[in-house]
Amino acid sequence: VSLGYTIDKKYLMIKGKSIIKSISLSVIVNNLWYFAPGFPSGYNIDTEVNGVGGGTNSRGFEFMTGPSARKYSFNLKLNF
């Protein structure tokens, strides 16, 4: 899940001048929640994990691995 906002140059003007053209702010959250109806409670579903090994047929099932961590990221982008 991600959410971002860009502040345009016209809002960054101080006394008619601005060094910065724009500012972009965003928040990204990975693994915010799991919802897998019909699966046993011991299974963790994560599409970024291949916990069984080699093949791609098992992608998304964590077996013999810990669940993926919830990750929060914040981005700040300045355009000059």
Secondary structure, DSSP 8 states (H G I E B T S, - for coil): -EEEEEE-GGGS-BTTB-S-SEEEEEEEEES-----TTS-TT-EE-TT---S-S-STTTTEE-SS-----EEEEEEEEE-
